[in-house]
Amino acid sequence: MKKIKMIWDMRGGDAKGMAEHHAIHLKEYAEKFDIALHDAGIEEVNDMYTLAFMIIDEKDMITVRDNLRPHRAEYAE
């Protein structure tokens, strides 16, 4: 089954802190709604830009997209 990486971009001086906090809620959401979570966390691009992400099965993409409104998504390895 294909996996999708759902991405939320955080920008500004507190981008890393916001992304870390958002990643916690992504994990909680997956657990609460029984969504197979392959990974969740952050990627720090620079001091002013960090992204939060979750990797899920493609079958759950529409539900997560509609409920959590990620900024973008891409296929994950």
Secondary structure, 3 states (H helix, E strand, C coil): CCEEEEEEEEECCCHHHHHHHHHHHHHHHHHHCCCCEEEEEEEEEECCEEEEEEEEEHHHHHHHHHHHCCCEEEEEC
